[in-house]
Amino acid sequence: MRGYIFIPKSISCTMCKHCGARPVIALVGRGEYVVKCPNSDSHYQTDAGLIDIEDWNRHNIMAIEEELEHASMIACYDSQLNYTLFLPV
């Protein structure tokens, strides 16, 4: 990890969505920096330029996949008793 600048814990940044590592800042050119994963260059890294932690955060948000739950119960409503029964399928 030679040549990397560690981002202080006081700065809020998301972990790499591929491996969970905290990002680092790397100098890539004359006055140009990237925020990148320290473990792999194939993981997301920001475009070269100013240090852009917000861009890193936007691209490393874990996508939450909503699982559709299939009904395993049937609701039966009794209008005389004003009562709903839930019965397993």
GIMO-V868660 format. One record per pair of residues at least 24 apart in sequence whose ideal C-beta (glycine too) atoms are under 10 Angstrom apart, sorted by the first residue. I is the first residue (numbers start at 1). J is the second residue. Records with the same first field share a line. If there is no record, write none. Layout:
I: J / J
//
This chain:
1: 26 / 38 / 39
3: 27 / 28
4: 36 / 38
5: 33 / 35 / 51
6: 38
7: 35 / 51 / 53 / 56
11: 51 / 53
12: 53 / 54 / 57
13: 53 / 54 / 56 / 57 / 60
14: 53 / 56 / 57 / 58 / 59 / 60 / 61 / 62
15: 60 / 62
16: 40 / 43 / 44 / 45 / 56 / 59 / 60
17: 43 / 44 / 59 / 60 / 61 / 62 / 63
18: 42 / 43 / 44 / 60
19: 43
23: 53 / 56 / 57 / 60
25: 51 / 52 / 53 / 56
35: 59 / 60
//
